[in-house]
Amino acid sequence: MRFSLRLNNDLPINEYIRLAKAAETAGFDQFWVSDDLFLRGAFVILTVVAAHTTRIQVGTCIVNPYTMNPAEIAMHAAALDEFSGGRFNLGISAGAGEFLKWIDLKPDKPLTAVKESIRAINALLSGETAEMDGSFLHWSREAYLRFPAKRVPIYIGALSPKMLQAVGEVADGGLPLLFPPEHYETVMPYIREGAQSAGRSLDEIDVAACIWCSIAEDYAAAADVLRAKIAYYGHALSPLILERLGVSQDEFTPIEQAIMVERDEAKAKALVTDKMLRIGIVGTTHDLIKRLEGLVTLGVRHISLGPPLGPDPFAAIEAVGRDVLPHFRGKDR
C-alpha cells in the first residue's frame, strides 16, 4: 500500500516544512500541493519542502497548461527533480473552469490540451526536440531544454470520464478525486478502458484514490473544517461527482455566492448540508479505517488523503501514521 498527503496552497510556506516533516516521519510516501490561482506557488512550496526532507516524494496537484505554458512546466519539473534528487512527480490537468474564469481564461479543448502537453513535456524531459503541430500546441524544432534532464512520472488530475480515460492512455499515474470515496467504483472502469485502448496494463499506472478527510476525536470540530473546504471548492465539482453524491449544482449556487461574492465564510459553511459532508470522511481514525476498508477491497493500492486533514493537521497526520498506515500495510505482509 502506498499513502500520500494532498494539501492546498493556502498556508504560510513554513507550515509546509513542518507538515512535510511530519508526513515523512509518519511514513507517508508522497506529499502533493495544489497550485490554485492567487495562492502561493506550488513549485516554490515544493522546493522548500524538498530542501527539508530526504525520502518523501513531492508533487504538484495540479498545474495546468493554460496558466503555465508546458515549456515552463517542463523547466520547473526538471529543475525541481534535479534539486530533490529524483523525488518529483508532476500532476497536471486542465484546471477548473470556474476558477480560470477569474482571469478570463476558458479551457478550450481540455483533453487535447492535457494530452499534447504531456507528449511535449515527456519529449523535453527525455532530451528530445518537442516539435509540435497540434491543435493546442504549435512549437518549432527549436523547442528543447538547454540543460540535462530526465523524465519524471506524470499524473493526471481527473474528474470527467474522458480525462479519466486519458489516465489509462498516457499517464504514469492518476489523481482522481473520489467524492465520495466510494466513487472509485465509478472512475476505475474509465481508467481501465483507456489503458486497454492503449494496450497498457493497469499495473503500469499508479492510481491514487484521492479523498478528503477531517480526523479528530471531536466530530463537530472535524466537520466544521471540512465544511469550509466544501464551501470553497464544491461549486467547481464535475457533474459526475455531483450525480454520485445526489447533489445538484443549484444547491451549491448560494454557497458560491456567499464565499466568492459576499466573502462570508461563516454563511457559506452554514449552507453546507450533511449530505454534502459525504464528499469526504469525518471522524476518528477508526472511522477512516472503516471507510477505507471498502476501497482496499475494491483493489485500491494507493490512498491519498486530502485537505483539510483535521482541525489540527499535525495531530491528524500523527494519528493516521500511528493507526491507519500500519493497519493497511500490515495486510501486505
LUMKOL-467228 format. One record per residue (C-alpha): x, y negated, z negated. Coordinates in nm, 3 decimals, padded with zeros to 5 digits. Each point is the difference from the previous one (the first is absolute). Example, Ala and Ser with C-alpha at 12.3 -4.5 7.8 and 13.67 -1.06 7.14 Angstrom:
+---------+---------+---------+
:       x :       y :       z :
+---------+---------+---------+
:  01.230 :  00.450 : -00.780 :
:  00.137 : -00.344 :  00.066 :
+---------+---------+---------+
This chain:
+---------+---------+---------+
:       x :       y :       z :
+---------+---------+---------+
:  00.000 :  00.000 :  00.000 :
:  00.111 : -00.350 :  00.084 :
: -00.121 : -00.305 : -00.194 :
:  00.025 : -00.367 :  00.091 :
: -00.113 : -00.337 : -00.131 :
: -00.153 : -00.282 :  00.205 :
: -00.013 : -00.359 : -00.119 :
: -00.134 : -00.323 :  00.141 :
:  00.247 : -00.281 :  00.065 :
: -00.168 : -00.233 : -00.249 :
:  00.233 :  00.030 : -00.301 :
:  00.308 : -00.199 : -00.101 :
:  00.297 :  00.165 :  00.171 :
:  00.177 :  00.092 : -00.325 :
: -00.306 :  00.208 : -00.096 :
:  00.069 :  00.233 :  00.292 :
:  00.347 :  00.072 : -00.134 :
: -00.148 :  00.116 : -00.331 :
: -00.283 :  00.193 :  00.168 :
:  00.235 :  00.175 :  00.243 :
:  00.239 :  00.098 : -00.280 :
: -00.295 :  00.137 : -00.198 :
: -00.122 :  00.193 :  00.305 :
:  00.345 :  00.145 :  00.065 :
:  00.034 :  00.105 : -00.365 :
: -00.350 :  00.155 :  00.005 :
:  00.094 :  00.214 :  00.300 :
: -00.181 : -00.168 :  00.288 :
:  00.146 :  00.059 :  00.347 :
: -00.098 : -00.319 :  00.182 :
: -00.078 : -00.364 : -00.082 :
: -00.213 : -00.186 :  00.256 :
: -00.083 : -00.373 :  00.006 :
: -00.258 : -00.172 :  00.220 :
:  00.072 : -00.301 :  00.220 :
: -00.332 : -00.183 : -00.025 :
: -00.017 : -00.352 :  00.139 :
:  00.088 : -00.298 : -00.218 :
:  00.154 :  00.213 : -00.274 :
:  00.365 :  00.094 : -00.065 :
:  00.180 :  00.164 :  00.294 :
:  00.033 :  00.378 : -00.028 :
:  00.351 :  00.020 :  00.148 :
:  00.137 : -00.239 : -00.263 :
: -00.174 :  00.191 : -00.278 :
:  00.126 :  00.336 :  00.124 :
:  00.357 : -00.123 :  00.041 :
:  00.002 : -00.108 : -00.363 :
: -00.154 :  00.334 : -00.101 :
:  00.260 :  00.193 :  00.200 :
:  00.276 : -00.195 : -00.172 :
: -00.123 :  00.108 : -00.344 :
: -00.083 :  00.367 :  00.069 :
:  00.202 :  00.297 :  00.120 :
: -00.234 :  00.282 :  00.103 :
: -00.355 : -00.110 :  00.071 :
: -00.093 : -00.073 :  00.362 :
: -00.144 : -00.342 :  00.088 :
: -00.251 : -00.090 :  00.269 :
: -00.225 : -00.265 :  00.152 :
: -00.369 :  00.065 : -00.038 :
: -00.058 : -00.153 :  00.254 :
:  00.149 : -00.240 :  00.256 :
: -00.175 : -00.072 :  00.328 :
:  00.117 : -00.097 :  00.351 :
: -00.220 : -00.311 :  00.018 :
:  00.155 : -00.208 : -00.279 :
:  00.347 :  00.155 :  00.044 :
:  00.145 :  00.086 :  00.338 :
:  00.103 :  00.368 :  00.030 :
:  00.354 : -00.117 :  00.079 :
:  00.013 : -00.174 : -00.339 :
: -00.156 :  00.301 : -00.169 :
:  00.279 :  00.217 :  00.142 :
:  00.264 : -00.251 : -00.114 :
: -00.130 : -00.010 : -00.357 :
: -00.054 :  00.378 : -00.011 :
:  00.355 :  00.072 :  00.114 :
:  00.154 : -00.253 : -00.239 :
: -00.198 :  00.123 : -00.301 :
:  00.068 :  00.364 :  00.082 :
:  00.372 : -00.081 :  00.020 :
: -00.008 : -00.190 : -00.330 :
: -00.203 :  00.267 : -00.184 :
:  00.220 :  00.288 :  00.113 :
: -00.265 :  00.157 :  00.222 :
: -00.294 : -00.034 : -00.238 :
: -00.230 : -00.213 :  00.216 :
: -00.335 :  00.105 :  00.152 :
: -00.186 : -00.226 :  00.241 :
: -00.374 : -00.025 : -00.048 :
: -00.170 : -00.167 :  00.296 :
: -00.352 : -00.052 :  00.132 :
: -00.216 : -00.262 :  00.169 :
: -00.089 : -00.190 : -00.316 :
: -00.346 : -00.099 : -00.122 :
: -00.187 : -00.229 :  00.237 :
: -00.178 : -00.164 : -00.294 :
:  00.333 : -00.134 : -00.126 :
:  00.162 : -00.071 :  00.338 :
: -00.285 : -00.238 :  00.080 :
:  00.145 : -00.230 : -00.268 :
:  00.271 : -00.090 :  00.251 :
: -00.226 :  00.023 :  00.304 :
:  00.141 :  00.332 :  00.115 :
: -00.218 :  00.271 :  00.146 :
:  00.156 :  00.348 :  00.008 :
: -00.072 :  00.080 :  00.366 :
:  00.064 :  00.359 :  00.109 :
:  00.106 :  00.107 : -00.351 :
:  00.063 :  00.364 :  00.091 :
:  00.208 : -00.093 :  00.304 :
:  00.189 : -00.261 : -00.202 :
:  00.096 :  00.251 : -00.267 :
:  00.098 :  00.279 :  00.239 :
:  00.209 : -00.225 :  00.226 :
:  00.163 : -00.162 : -00.303 :
:  00.097 :  00.338 : -00.143 :
:  00.146 :  00.107 :  00.333 :
:  00.203 : -00.321 :  00.022 :
:  00.117 :  00.011 : -00.362 :
:  00.105 :  00.364 :  00.032 :
:  00.200 : -00.084 :  00.311 :
:  00.171 : -00.299 : -00.161 :
:  00.092 :  00.190 : -00.315 :
:  00.134 :  00.288 :  00.209 :
:  00.246 : -00.234 :  00.174 :
: -00.194 : -00.006 :  00.325 :
: -00.127 : -00.280 :  00.218 :
: -00.367 : -00.057 : -00.079 :
: -00.100 : -00.117 :  00.345 :
: -00.379 : -00.028 : -00.016 :
: -00.261 : -00.071 :  00.265 :
: -00.313 :  00.089 : -00.189 :
: -00.330 : -00.176 : -00.055 :
:  00.117 : -00.133 : -00.339 :
:  00.379 : -00.028 :  00.024 :
:  00.191 : -00.142 :  00.295 :
:  00.374 :  00.015 : -00.063 :
:  00.299 : -00.017 :  00.230 :
:  00.294 :  00.239 :  00.022 :
:  00.184 : -00.234 : -00.239 :
: -00.219 :  00.119 : -00.288 :
:  00.239 :  00.193 : -00.223 :
:  00.149 : -00.037 : -00.349 :
:  00.341 : -00.158 : -00.012 :
:  00.113 :  00.201 : -00.303 :
:  00.011 :  00.371 : -00.087 :
: -00.324 :  00.144 : -00.139 :
: -00.177 :  00.331 : -00.040 :
: -00.362 :  00.097 :  00.034 :
: -00.211 : -00.024 : -00.316 :
: -00.319 :  00.193 : -00.079 :
: -00.305 : -00.188 :  00.126 :
: -00.334 :  00.032 : -00.177 :
: -00.326 : -00.133 :  00.144 :
: -00.250 : -00.164 : -00.234 :
: -00.332 :  00.131 :  00.128 :
: -00.368 : -00.062 : -00.065 :
: -00.174 :  00.061 :  00.334 :
: -00.036 :  00.332 :  00.186 :
:  00.226 : -00.105 :  00.289 :
:  00.275 : -00.129 : -00.228 :
: -00.022 :  00.322 : -00.202 :
:  00.046 :  00.196 :  00.323 :
:  00.307 : -00.213 :  00.074 :
:  00.155 :  00.118 : -00.327 :
: -00.007 :  00.353 :  00.136 :
:  00.119 : -00.106 :  00.344 :
:  00.297 : -00.231 : -00.058 :
:  00.081 : -00.053 : -00.369 :
:  00.227 :  00.165 : -00.253 :
: -00.261 : -00.059 : -00.267 :
: -00.338 : -00.146 : -00.073 :
: -00.137 : -00.235 : -00.263 :
: -00.375 :  00.061 :  00.026 :
: -00.195 : -00.190 : -00.263 :
: -00.230 :  00.247 : -00.170 :
: -00.293 : -00.199 : -00.136 :
: -00.129 :  00.207 : -00.177 :
:  00.280 :  00.258 : -00.049 :
: -00.224 :  00.274 :  00.138 :
:  00.009 : -00.189 :  00.332 :
:  00.300 :  00.224 :  00.079 :
: -00.245 :  00.253 :  00.144 :
: -00.109 : -00.263 :  00.249 :
:  00.341 : -00.126 :  00.111 :
:  00.198 :  00.322 :  00.040 :
: -00.191 :  00.133 :  00.302 :
:  00.094 : -00.316 :  00.192 :
:  00.369 :  00.031 : -00.093 :
: -00.006 :  00.370 :  00.088 :
: -00.164 : -00.078 :  00.337 :
:  00.271 : -00.256 :  00.078 :
:  00.276 :  00.242 : -00.092 :
: -00.147 :  00.277 :  00.215 :
: -00.035 : -00.232 :  00.300 :
:  00.372 : -00.085 : -00.030 :
:  00.105 :  00.361 : -00.051 :
:  00.111 : -00.067 : -00.356 :
: -00.045 :  00.186 : -00.326 :
: -00.149 : -00.168 : -00.306 :
:  00.303 :  00.130 : -00.186 :
:  00.204 : -00.267 :  00.184 :
: -00.215 : -00.281 : -00.139 :
:  00.008 : -00.135 : -00.355 :
: -00.362 : -00.096 : -00.068 :
: -00.018 : -00.201 : -00.322 :
: -00.345 :  00.018 : -00.160 :
: -00.028 : -00.369 : -00.090 :
: -00.237 : -00.079 : -00.282 :
: -00.062 : -00.282 : -00.244 :
:  00.008 :  00.076 : -00.369 :
: -00.025 : -00.180 : -00.331 :
:  00.126 :  00.205 : -00.293 :
: -00.053 : -00.087 : -00.366 :
: -00.166 :  00.138 : -00.313 :
: -00.233 : -00.304 :  00.004 :
: -00.241 :  00.070 :  00.287 :
: -00.146 : -00.352 :  00.007 :
:  00.344 : -00.160 :  00.029 :
:  00.101 :  00.245 :  00.273 :
: -00.323 : -00.061 :  00.194 :
:  00.041 : -00.378 : -00.029 :
:  00.336 : -00.013 :  00.182 :
: -00.124 :  00.237 :  00.272 :
: -00.303 : -00.225 :  00.053 :
:  00.242 : -00.284 :  00.072 :
:  00.170 :  00.200 :  00.279 :
: -00.332 :  00.104 :  00.149 :
: -00.121 : -00.359 : -00.007 :
:  00.305 : -00.118 :  00.196 :
:  00.033 :  00.280 :  00.256 :
: -00.342 :  00.165 :  00.019 :
: -00.144 : -00.211 :  00.282 :
:  00.287 :  00.108 :  00.229 :
: -00.068 :  00.375 : -00.033 :
: -00.073 :  00.195 :  00.317 :
: -00.352 :  00.122 :  00.089 :
:  00.123 :  00.358 : -00.041 :
:  00.088 : -00.065 : -00.365 :
: -00.317 : -00.197 : -00.074 :
: -00.208 :  00.282 :  00.145 :
:  00.174 :  00.255 : -00.222 :
: -00.058 : -00.220 : -00.305 :
: -00.364 : -00.059 :  00.085 :
:  00.056 : -00.376 : -00.010 :
: -00.094 : -00.250 :  00.270 :
:  00.207 : -00.295 :  00.121 :
: -00.285 : -00.228 : -00.104 :
:  00.054 :  00.100 : -00.363 :
:  00.351 : -00.143 :  00.019 :
: -00.105 : -00.330 :  00.159 :
: -00.081 : -00.184 : -00.326 :
:  00.320 :  00.139 : -00.154 :
:  00.204 : -00.131 :  00.293 :
: -00.172 : -00.338 : -00.035 :
:  00.085 : -00.016 : -00.369 :
:  00.364 :  00.106 :  00.028 :
:  00.102 : -00.157 :  00.332 :
: -00.210 : -00.317 :  00.018 :
: -00.098 : -00.086 : -00.356 :
:  00.326 :  00.143 : -00.144 :
: -00.199 :  00.124 : -00.297 :
:  00.162 :  00.331 : -00.097 :
: -00.224 :  00.051 : -00.303 :
: -00.315 : -00.031 :  00.211 :
:  00.142 :  00.229 :  00.268 :
:  00.091 :  00.269 : -00.255 :
: -00.345 : -00.018 : -00.154 :
: -00.151 :  00.081 :  00.341 :
:  00.204 :  00.322 :  00.037 :
: -00.241 :  00.285 : -00.072 :
:  00.068 :  00.331 : -00.171 :
: -00.055 :  00.167 :  00.337 :
:  00.284 : -00.208 :  00.143 :
:  00.227 :  00.117 : -00.283 :
: -00.007 :  00.343 :  00.167 :
:  00.252 : -00.152 :  00.239 :
:  00.264 :  00.104 : -00.252 :
:  00.057 :  00.197 : -00.319 :
: -00.058 : -00.160 : -00.338 :
:  00.083 :  00.155 : -00.336 :
:  00.270 :  00.198 : -00.176 :
:  00.269 :  00.219 :  00.153 :
: -00.235 :  00.291 : -00.072 :
: -00.262 : -00.165 :  00.223 :
:  00.265 : -00.060 :  00.266 :
:  00.113 :  00.363 : -00.003 :
: -00.359 :  00.120 :  00.025 :
: -00.067 : -00.207 :  00.315 :
:  00.336 :  00.083 :  00.156 :
: -00.046 :  00.375 : -00.048 :
: -00.259 : -00.008 :  00.277 :
:  00.244 : -00.170 :  00.237 :
:  00.274 :  00.252 : -00.071 :
: -00.248 :  00.282 :  00.061 :
: -00.068 : -00.157 :  00.341 :
:  00.372 :  00.021 :  00.082 :
:  00.134 : -00.341 : -00.104 :
:  00.380 :  00.011 : -00.048 :
:  00.061 : -00.371 : -00.053 :
: -00.205 : -00.214 : -00.240 :
:  00.048 : -00.375 :  00.017 :
: -00.140 : -00.201 : -00.291 :
: -00.091 : -00.357 :  00.077 :
: -00.094 : -00.318 : -00.181 :
: -00.096 : -00.108 : -00.250 :
:  00.146 :  00.312 : -00.175 :
: -00.144 : -00.127 : -00.327 :
: -00.041 : -00.303 : -00.227 :
:  00.360 :  00.073 : -00.102 :
:  00.175 :  00.135 :  00.314 :
:  00.311 :  00.102 : -00.196 :
: -00.202 :  00.205 : -00.246 :
: -00.188 :  00.157 :  00.292 :
:  00.323 :  00.095 :  00.181 :
:  00.144 :  00.152 : -00.319 :
: -00.322 :  00.194 : -00.069 :
: -00.022 :  00.133 :  00.357 :
:  00.367 :  00.103 : -00.014 :
: -00.056 :  00.175 : -00.332 :
: -00.332 :  00.176 :  00.075 :
: -00.085 :  00.005 :  00.370 :
:  00.324 :  00.064 :  00.187 :
:  00.106 :  00.300 : -00.214 :
: -00.352 :  00.144 :  00.023 :
:  00.002 :  00.019 :  00.379 :
:  00.370 :  00.063 :  00.054 :
: -00.018 :  00.288 : -00.244 :
: -00.238 :  00.170 :  00.244 :
:  00.268 : -00.016 :  00.270 :
:  00.215 :  00.245 : -00.196 :
+---------+---------+---------+
